[in-house]
Amino acid sequence: MVNYPRLNIDLKKIKENTEKIIEICSKKNIAVMGVTKGFCCDEKVVKAMKEGGVKMFADSRLVNIEKVQNLKEIKVMIRLPMKSHINELVKFSDMSLNSEIETIREINRVSYLQNKIHDIILMVELGDLREGIEPVDLFNIVKEVLILKNVKLKGIGTNLTCYGGVIPDSKNLGLLCKLAEEIEEEFGIKLDIISGGNSSSLHLIEKNEIPNRINNLRIGEGILLGKETAYGEYIKDLHMDIFSIEAEIVEIKNKNSIPIGNIGMDAFGNKPKFKGSKRRDRAILAIGRQDIDPDGLFPIDEEIVILGASSDHLIIDITDSEKKYNIGSIVRFNLNYSALLRSATSPYVYKNYFDM
Ligand SMILES: *Cc1c(COP(=O)(O)O)cnc(C)c1O
């Protein structure tokens, strides 16, 4: 039996994109942390990234990191750790991104009990306003971290283009490098890692504008979707079609395009608006918001229009398509990162790997 909905994953292309990204970054002596959250740290995908040359894996969830315990590669927790999860953090990961001294002290305490040294990267706030220590407070925190015996200050890093949409440039990343050098000077230490962000920093390499001291990037989307995320542009020579999702049609009917009756709220509390007044051929697919983000789906048949989705149904308009769709026909979509995240996470979506 073939299972739908299903997420198609091309492992060979994952390996090739990984190789290419590593090649681009290595020209600037930048090491790549392969970010695995986009596919729930799925072991087959991780293996493909590993074959592509990734030496450090990074994920935002400890349960994901736990899944790849057998790997000898370095495992990095990239969401600020919860103070209540430090046992698992120290047990399952080698390094974490941090911004709170209280949490770091707890990491130190637990690392001592587990007889380990845990590596810390201090996150610096450079304008995007998600996580990070403001530059004025950085030295004090560094001073406190350096007192602790069971954590090692491995480096500093930043995260941009996540909340505020701030694009990495030579100015904000230049400041990160300057702060790194000031810390090294002030405390007489060497920082091994200066982590200059995520896939949105890739465009700086291409333009030859990445500051010299940046020697690490944390890359998910660039590998998975072949995209840099600052301007949303595709990266030359990378595959952009590694993932696709397929769902099955369970109803096709010619209906009004405007609902009949008084309009209240939809299933998610929004008041829907409708355009047009003709009757249209509409199909319902057996896939919904539990499995995908409807705004992140792009039908391969470009004449299809996505009308909306509820928890378990995706409604599409097939009137203008030249293809003949029937009950049981399969419709295929490309996905963006948001739809990929959700489909990878949904236990209702069958994962179909191929390696061609
Ligand atoms: C998700 C994430 C990344 C990877 O971002 P991409 O855009 O997928 O490259 C890097 N760093 C942190 C802290 C993240 O949360």
The ligand as an SDF file (V2000), in Angstrom:
LIG
                    3D

 15 15  0  0  0  0  0  0  0  0999 V2000
   16.9130   27.4490   12.9600 C   0  0  0  0  0  0  0  0  0  0  0  0
   18.1770   28.0410   13.4000 C   0  0  0  0  0  0  0  0  0  0  0  0
   19.2700   28.0750   12.5330 C   0  0  0  0  0  0  0  0  0  0  0  0
   19.1900   27.5800   11.1030 C   0  0  0  0  0  0  0  0  0  0  0  0
   18.4700   28.4950   10.3070 O   0  0  0  0  0  0  0  0  0  0  0  0
   18.3060   28.2630    8.7370 P   0  0  0  0  0  0  0  0  0  0  0  0
   17.6220   29.4990    8.2620 O   0  0  0  0  0  0  0  0  0  0  0  0
   17.4960   27.0360    8.5640 O   0  0  0  0  0  0  0  0  0  0  0  0
   19.6660   28.1110    8.1740 O   0  0  0  0  0  0  0  0  0  0  0  0
   20.4540   28.5880   13.0130 C   0  0  0  0  0  0  0  0  0  0  0  0
   20.5630   29.0560   14.2790 N   0  0  0  0  0  0  0  0  0  0  0  0
   19.5320   29.0540   15.1440 C   0  0  0  0  0  0  0  0  0  0  0  0
   19.7290   29.5810   16.5210 C   0  0  0  0  0  0  0  0  0  0  0  0
   18.3020   28.5470   14.7300 C   0  0  0  0  0  0  0  0  0  0  0  0
   17.2740   28.5470   15.5980 O   0  0  0  0  0  0  0  0  0  0  0  0
  1  2  1  0
  2  3  1  0
  2 14  2  0
  3  4  1  0
  3 10  2  0
  4  5  1  0
  5  6  1  0
  6  7  2  0
  6  8  1  0
  6  9  1  0
 10 11  1  0
 11 12  2  0
 12 13  1  0
 12 14  1  0
 14 15  1  0
M  END
$$$$
